[in-house]
Structures are given as structure tokens and as C-alpha cells.
Amino acid sequence: MNDNLPPHAPGNHAPGNIAPDPCAGLAAIHAQIASAALDAGRDPAEITLIAVSKTHPAAAVQRLLHCGQQTFGENRVQEAAQKFHPLQPAWPDLRLHLIGPLQTNKLREAVALFHRIDSLDRPRLADALEQAAQSTGKLPRLLIQVNIGNEPQKSGVTRAEADLFIRQCRQRFGANLAGLMCIPPQGQDPTPYFRDLAAMAHHHGLATISMGMSSDFISAIKMGATEIRVGSALFGHRN
Ligand SMILES: *Cc1c(COP(=O)(O)O)cnc(C)c1O
């Protein structure tokens, strides 16, 4: 890195970086978000970009922070803690989301670290969250993960369980239950799955709809996503 240049200056990149200018990469994603939103008659400002930094180092996160990106997603508690604890004091507006499965034995650490848990996917985890909230007074905001394709290998409540689980979580967690999240089946047109998740959220009056990743966020925005989770399109490929 050339210390004399701001991180977004042209030419200020280590050789071999996949995304040599992270600010230009970020701007390109924002342009795609804006154009998809406008196509769908939506206000681009309704859509939050979550930068998914799993497997990428703290330095890559820092580069994006310097470009103005403030919301990040990680799928492992330990990895997120190591990467983000050192960054948090200097970046008070940084928001961190857990987007991967949460084991109940990691719950306290997760509640302390993450601003939102986007992967509430089973009644046992809801029980544990409620207990932790009662004993610590802390409850993060939550999204319920719906297994929208009813795939056996995927986490999330099945479509059949979703209605009841959403109503129960609403009762327990009130406004802390912010919305729904899904990962549609791979190798299929995601559009009908996105449409169904949005309909489910609207039916329950839940404002936040987290869907769409690097390969399909345009379609997700057209179907009503209020948050998209983008990793490789921002940070390059994961090993
Ligand atoms: C890794 C991951 C993403 C980002 O995936 P990309 O294809 O790299 O954009 C989004 N959501 C979840 C839940 C993930 O685990």
C-alpha cells in the first residue's frame, strides 16, 4: 500500500489483489442496486448492502470501511470476533450481522458481538435467545431464516413451520424481530423463491427482507429485497 494515497486512490493497491480498487467495486455494486431498484419502481435508498466478508482478512474489511461501507456479514462467530473486535472501537457506526448458523453454546458471544442475528432458524435457538435476554438484558435484532426451497441440507424453518414460528417469535421478541432471510436453492431461477419470501414478510408485517447474493441480487431487489448480502462480487473469490 502507498501510505501517501487515500485507500481509494487509483493505483493504490497491492499487486495481485482481485479487486484492486475496492471503492470502485463498491460504487459499481451501488450502481447496479440503483438501476435494479429504479427498474422495479423502488427507491434505491430502501436497499441496504451487507458486505459479506467471511474468509477475507480484516484489511479487506478496513479498505471497504474507508470507502464508506458500514454493514458487514459474517457466518462464523469466532472468525467474526477475531476480525471485528479490533476494528469496532475505531468504527463506532460499523454494523455486524451474523448470517450463518448459530450454536447455542456460542450464543452469548454472538449477542455481545453482532448487532443482528439473521439466522434464527429453530425453536431451540429462540428459547436460548429469550433466556439470554432475560439474564443479560440484551437482545439483538433478529431475522428468521426460512428454508424457502424446503431443502433437507439447508438451515431455516420449513415453509410449513414458518407461519407459526414467525407468530411465536413476534410474541416473544416484539419489534426485535425485524424480518426474514432466505437462501434459495442453487441452480434454479430464484425469482419465485424471492417472491414467496417477500409475500411471507408482508403477510406478517415484517419490514426487513434479506435475500440476494452476488449472483442474484438484481432479481432479489426486483422481488422486494430490503437487504442484499454480497460477498464475492465485492471481495473477490473465496478460497
Ligand atoms: C457467503 C454468503 C453470502 C455471500 O455470497 P456471495 O455469493 O459471495 O455473494 C450471502 N449470504 C450468506 C448466508 C452467505 O453464507
The ligand as a Gaussian input file, in Angstrom:
#p B3LYP/6-31G(d) Opt

LIG

0 1
 C      -21.452000     -16.373000       1.811000
 C      -22.823000     -15.881000       1.957000
 C      -23.309000     -14.813000       1.165000
 C      -22.487000     -14.127000       0.089000
 O      -22.306000     -14.956000      -1.007000
 P      -21.655000     -14.430000      -2.378000
 O      -22.140000     -15.373000      -3.388000
 O      -20.187000     -14.460000      -2.188000
 O      -22.155000     -13.039000      -2.595000
 C      -24.594000     -14.383000       1.403000
 N      -25.385000     -14.958000       2.326000
 C      -24.962000     -15.976000       3.107000
 C      -25.886000     -16.551000       4.108000
 C      -23.679000     -16.479000       2.935000
 O      -23.269000     -17.508000       3.711000

